[in-house]
């Protein structure tokens, strides 16, 4: 229990950044007309590949209109 209390202040910002990235990527995915590949695959990548999934989507998945 003491270990959790020690690392909690470090984990909270990481979790908040992860959630912000995921939500931003999902909103962008929904609003974008076209992507490189099926949208459902990108949704799975964003949700299931923690932290790096949204970054992969922003770098490789977005198709410029």
N, CA, C and O atoms as a GROMACS GRO file, in nm:
protein
  260
    1UNK      N    1   0.082  -0.119   0.000
    1UNK     CA    2   0.000   0.000   0.000
    1UNK      C    3   0.087   0.126   0.000
    1UNK      O    4   0.053   0.225  -0.064
    2UNK      N    5   0.195   0.121   0.070
    2UNK     CA    6   0.287   0.235   0.077
    2UNK      C    7   0.348   0.264  -0.060
    2UNK      O    8   0.372   0.380  -0.095
    3UNK      N    9   0.374   0.160  -0.136
    3UNK     CA   10   0.430   0.176  -0.270
    3UNK      C   11   0.333   0.249  -0.363
    3UNK      O   12   0.375   0.332  -0.443
    4UNK      N   13   0.205   0.218  -0.351
    4UNK     CA   14   0.103   0.284  -0.432
    4UNK      C   15   0.097   0.433  -0.399
    4UNK      O   16   0.090   0.516  -0.489
    5UNK      N   17   0.100   0.465  -0.273
    5UNK     CA   18   0.098   0.606  -0.231
    5UNK      C   19   0.221   0.681  -0.280
    5UNK      O   20   0.214   0.800  -0.310
    6UNK      N   21   0.332   0.610  -0.289
    6UNK     CA   22   0.457   0.673  -0.332
    6UNK      C   23   0.452   0.707  -0.481
    6UNK      O   24   0.500   0.813  -0.521
    7UNK      N   25   0.396   0.619  -0.565
    7UNK     CA   26   0.398   0.638  -0.710
    7UNK      C   27   0.271   0.703  -0.765
    7UNK      O   28   0.268   0.737  -0.883
    8UNK      N   29   0.170   0.720  -0.686
    8UNK     CA   30   0.045   0.779  -0.732
    8UNK      C   31   0.062   0.919  -0.792
    8UNK      O   32   0.004   0.947  -0.897
    9UNK      N   33   0.139   1.008  -0.730
    9UNK     CA   34   0.158   1.140  -0.792
    9UNK      C   35   0.226   1.134  -0.928
    9UNK      O   36   0.208   1.224  -1.010
   10UNK      N   37   0.302   1.031  -0.955
   10UNK     CA   38   0.366   1.015  -1.086
   10UNK      C   39   0.272   0.952  -1.188
   10UNK      O   40   0.281   0.981  -1.307
   11UNK      N   41   0.184   0.865  -1.142
   11UNK     CA   42   0.095   0.794  -1.234
   11UNK      C   43  -0.023   0.880  -1.281
   11UNK      O   44  -0.068   0.863  -1.394
   12UNK      N   45  -0.072   0.968  -1.198
   12UNK     CA   46  -0.189   1.048  -1.234
   12UNK      C   47  -0.164   1.131  -1.360
   12UNK      O   48  -0.249   1.127  -1.450
   13UNK      N   49  -0.054   1.205  -1.373
   13UNK     CA   50  -0.032   1.280  -1.498
   13UNK      C   51  -0.018   1.190  -1.620
   13UNK      O   52  -0.064   1.227  -1.728
   14UNK      N   53   0.043   1.075  -1.605
   14UNK     CA   54   0.059   0.983  -1.718
   14UNK      C   55  -0.077   0.932  -1.764
   14UNK      O   56  -0.104   0.926  -1.884
   15UNK      N   57  -0.162   0.898  -1.671
   15UNK     CA   58  -0.297   0.850  -1.705
   15UNK      C   59  -0.378   0.962  -1.771
   15UNK      O   60  -0.450   0.936  -1.867
   16UNK      N   61  -0.367   1.083  -1.721
   16UNK     CA   62  -0.440   1.196  -1.779
   16UNK      C   63  -0.392   1.227  -1.921
   16UNK      O   64  -0.472   1.257  -2.009
   17UNK      N   65  -0.262   1.219  -1.944
   17UNK     CA   66  -0.208   1.240  -2.079
   17UNK      C   67  -0.257   1.131  -2.173
   17UNK      O   68  -0.295   1.159  -2.286
   18UNK      N   69  -0.257   1.007  -2.126
   18UNK     CA   70  -0.306   0.894  -2.207
   18UNK      C   71  -0.452   0.915  -2.245
   18UNK      O   72  -0.488   0.898  -2.361
   19UNK      N   73  -0.536   0.952  -2.151
   19UNK     CA   74  -0.678   0.975  -2.179
   19UNK      C   75  -0.699   1.090  -2.275
   19UNK      O   76  -0.782   1.082  -2.366
   20UNK      N   77  -0.624   1.199  -2.256
   20UNK     CA   78  -0.636   1.314  -2.346
   20UNK      C   79  -0.596   1.278  -2.489
   20UNK      O   80  -0.663   1.316  -2.584
   21UNK      N   81  -0.487   1.204  -2.503
   21UNK     CA   82  -0.443   1.159  -2.636
   21UNK      C   83  -0.548   1.069  -2.700
   21UNK      O   84  -0.579   1.085  -2.819
   22UNK      N   85  -0.602   0.976  -2.625
   22UNK     CA   86  -0.700   0.882  -2.678
   22UNK      C   87  -0.827   0.954  -2.721
   22UNK      O   88  -0.879   0.929  -2.830
   23UNK      N   89  -0.877   1.042  -2.638
   23UNK     CA   90  -0.999   1.114  -2.671
   23UNK      C   91  -0.978   1.204  -2.792
   23UNK      O   92  -1.063   1.210  -2.881
   24UNK      N   93  -0.866   1.274  -2.797
   24UNK     CA   94  -0.836   1.362  -2.910
   24UNK      C   95  -0.825   1.282  -3.040
   24UNK      O   96  -0.878   1.323  -3.143
   25UNK      N   97  -0.759   1.168  -3.034
   25UNK     CA   98  -0.744   1.085  -3.154
   25UNK      C   99  -0.879   1.028  -3.199
   25UNK      O  100  -0.907   1.026  -3.319
   26UNK      N  101  -0.961   0.984  -3.106
   26UNK     CA  102  -1.092   0.930  -3.144
   26UNK      C  103  -1.183   1.038  -3.202
   26UNK      O  104  -1.256   1.011  -3.298
   27UNK      N  105  -1.181   1.157  -3.146
   27UNK     CA  106  -1.262   1.267  -3.200
   27UNK      C  107  -1.214   1.301  -3.341
   27UNK      O  108  -1.296   1.322  -3.430
   28UNK      N  109  -1.083   1.308  -3.361
   28UNK     CA  110  -1.029   1.336  -3.494
   28UNK      C  111  -1.067   1.226  -3.592
   28UNK      O  112  -1.101   1.255  -3.707
   29UNK      N  113  -1.062   1.102  -3.548
   29UNK     CA  114  -1.097   0.990  -3.634
   29UNK      C  115  -1.243   0.997  -3.677
   29UNK      O  116  -1.275   0.971  -3.793
   30UNK      N  117  -1.331   1.031  -3.586
   30UNK     CA  118  -1.474   1.041  -3.617
   30UNK      C  119  -1.501   1.155  -3.715
   30UNK      O  120  -1.581   1.140  -3.807
   31UNK      N  121  -1.435   1.267  -3.696
   31UNK     CA  122  -1.459   1.385  -3.780
   31UNK      C  123  -1.394   1.376  -3.918
   31UNK      O  124  -1.441   1.441  -4.012
   32UNK      N  125  -1.289   1.299  -3.933
   32UNK     CA  126  -1.214   1.292  -4.058
   32UNK      C  127  -1.290   1.207  -4.160
   32UNK      O  128  -1.337   1.098  -4.128
   33UNK      N  129  -1.301   1.257  -4.283
   33UNK     CA  130  -1.374   1.187  -4.388
   33UNK      C  131  -1.299   1.063  -4.435
   33UNK      O  132  -1.360   0.959  -4.458
   34UNK      N  133  -1.168   1.073  -4.450
   34UNK     CA  134  -1.089   0.961  -4.500
   34UNK      C  135  -0.966   0.940  -4.412
   34UNK      O  136  -0.908   1.034  -4.358
   35UNK      N  137  -0.929   0.813  -4.400
   35UNK     CA  138  -0.807   0.778  -4.328
   35UNK      C  139  -0.730   0.678  -4.415
   35UNK      O  140  -0.781   0.627  -4.514
   36UNK      N  141  -0.609   0.652  -4.376
   36UNK     CA  142  -0.529   0.551  -4.445
   36UNK      C  143  -0.562   0.415  -4.384
   36UNK      O  144  -0.499   0.373  -4.288
   37UNK      N  145  -0.660   0.350  -4.440
   37UNK     CA  146  -0.707   0.223  -4.387
   37UNK      C  147  -0.845   0.240  -4.326
   37UNK      O  148  -0.894   0.352  -4.311
   38UNK      N  149  -0.906   0.128  -4.290
   38UNK     CA  150  -1.042   0.134  -4.232
   38UNK      C  151  -1.043   0.206  -4.096
   38UNK      O  152  -0.951   0.191  -4.015
   39UNK      N  153  -1.148   0.282  -4.075
   39UNK     CA  154  -1.159   0.356  -3.949
   39UNK      C  155  -1.169   0.262  -3.829
   39UNK      O  156  -1.116   0.294  -3.722
   40UNK      N  157  -1.235   0.148  -3.845
   40UNK     CA  158  -1.251   0.058  -3.730
   40UNK      C  159  -1.116   0.004  -3.685
   40UNK      O  160  -1.095  -0.021  -3.566
   41UNK      N  161  -1.022  -0.016  -3.779
   41UNK     CA  162  -0.888  -0.065  -3.742
   41UNK      C  163  -0.816   0.044  -3.663
   41UNK      O  164  -0.750   0.016  -3.563
   42UNK      N  165  -0.827   0.169  -3.709
   42UNK     CA  166  -0.762   0.278  -3.638
   42UNK      C  167  -0.823   0.297  -3.500
   42UNK      O  168  -0.752   0.329  -3.405
   43UNK      N  169  -0.954   0.278  -3.488
   43UNK     CA  170  -1.018   0.289  -3.356
   43UNK      C  171  -0.961   0.183  -3.261
   43UNK      O  172  -0.934   0.213  -3.144
   44UNK      N  173  -0.942   0.062  -3.310
   44UNK     CA  174  -0.883  -0.043  -3.226
   44UNK      C  175  -0.740  -0.009  -3.187
   44UNK      O  176  -0.700  -0.029  -3.072
   45UNK      N  177  -0.662   0.043  -3.282
   45UNK     CA  178  -0.523   0.080  -3.252
   45UNK      C  179  -0.520   0.189  -3.145
   45UNK      O  180  -0.442   0.183  -3.050
   46UNK      N  181  -0.606   0.289  -3.161
   46UNK     CA  182  -0.609   0.400  -3.065
   46UNK      C  183  -0.646   0.352  -2.926
   46UNK      O  184  -0.585   0.395  -2.827
   47UNK      N  185  -0.744   0.264  -2.916
   47UNK     CA  186  -0.794   0.221  -2.785
   47UNK      C  187  -0.708   0.112  -2.722
   47UNK      O  188  -0.685   0.115  -2.602
   48UNK      N  189  -0.661   0.018  -2.802
   48UNK     CA  190  -0.594  -0.099  -2.744
   48UNK      C  191  -0.442  -0.086  -2.730
   48UNK      O  192  -0.383  -0.152  -2.644
   49UNK      N  193  -0.380  -0.005  -2.812
   49UNK     CA  194  -0.234   0.012  -2.802
   49UNK      C  195  -0.208   0.133  -2.714
   49UNK      O  196  -0.206   0.247  -2.762
   50UNK      N  197  -0.187   0.107  -2.588
   50UNK     CA  198  -0.175   0.215  -2.489
   50UNK      C  199  -0.064   0.313  -2.522
   50UNK      O  200   0.046   0.275  -2.563
   51UNK      N  201  -0.095   0.438  -2.503
   51UNK     CA  202  -0.008   0.554  -2.516
   51UNK      C  203   0.047   0.574  -2.656
   51UNK      O  204   0.042   0.686  -2.708
   52UNK      N  205   0.099   0.471  -2.720
   52UNK     CA  206   0.161   0.487  -2.851
   52UNK      C  207   0.057   0.477  -2.963
   52UNK      O  208   0.082   0.526  -3.073
   53UNK      N  209  -0.059   0.415  -2.939
   53UNK     CA  210  -0.163   0.400  -3.040
   53UNK      C  211  -0.213   0.531  -3.096
   53UNK      O  212  -0.217   0.547  -3.218
   54UNK      N  213  -0.252   0.627  -3.011
   54UNK     CA  214  -0.294   0.757  -3.066
   54UNK      C  215  -0.182   0.829  -3.141
   54UNK      O  216  -0.208   0.896  -3.241
   55UNK      N  217  -0.060   0.815  -3.096
   55UNK     CA  218   0.053   0.878  -3.164
   55UNK      C  219   0.073   0.815  -3.302
   55UNK      O  220   0.098   0.886  -3.399
   56UNK      N  221   0.061   0.683  -3.311
   56UNK     CA  222   0.071   0.615  -3.440
   56UNK      C  223  -0.038   0.664  -3.534
   56UNK      O  224  -0.012   0.687  -3.652
   57UNK      N  225  -0.160   0.680  -3.483
   57UNK     CA  226  -0.269   0.730  -3.566
   57UNK      C  227  -0.238   0.870  -3.619
   57UNK      O  228  -0.256   0.896  -3.738
   58UNK      N  229  -0.193   0.959  -3.532
   58UNK     CA  230  -0.164   1.096  -3.575
   58UNK      C  231  -0.051   1.102  -3.677
   58UNK      O  232  -0.053   1.187  -3.766
   59UNK      N  233   0.046   1.014  -3.667
   59UNK     CA  234   0.158   1.014  -3.759
   59UNK      C  235   0.127   0.943  -3.890
   59UNK      O  236   0.158   0.993  -3.998
   60UNK      N  237   0.064   0.824  -3.881
   60UNK     CA  238   0.048   0.741  -4.002
   60UNK      C  239  -0.096   0.728  -4.051
   60UNK      O  240  -0.117   0.697  -4.168
   61UNK      N  241  -0.194   0.749  -3.967
   61UNK     CA  242  -0.331   0.718  -4.004
   61UNK      C  243  -0.408   0.830  -4.070
   61UNK      O  244  -0.502   0.806  -4.145
   62UNK      N  245  -0.371   0.952  -4.042
   62UNK     CA  246  -0.446   1.066  -4.095
   62UNK      C  247  -0.413   1.085  -4.242
   62UNK      O  248  -0.297   1.080  -4.283
   63UNK      N  249  -0.515   1.106  -4.320
   63UNK     CA  250  -0.498   1.132  -4.463
   63UNK      C  251  -0.532   1.277  -4.486
   63UNK      O  252  -0.643   1.321  -4.459
   64UNK      N  253  -0.437   1.351  -4.537
   64UNK     CA  254  -0.459   1.494  -4.561
   64UNK      C  255  -0.563   1.513  -4.669
   64UNK      O  256  -0.562   1.445  -4.771
   65UNK      N  257  -0.653   1.606  -4.644
   65UNK     CA  258  -0.763   1.629  -4.739
   65UNK      C  259  -0.729   1.739  -4.835
   65UNK      O  260  -0.809   1.772  -4.922
   0.00000   0.00000   0.00000
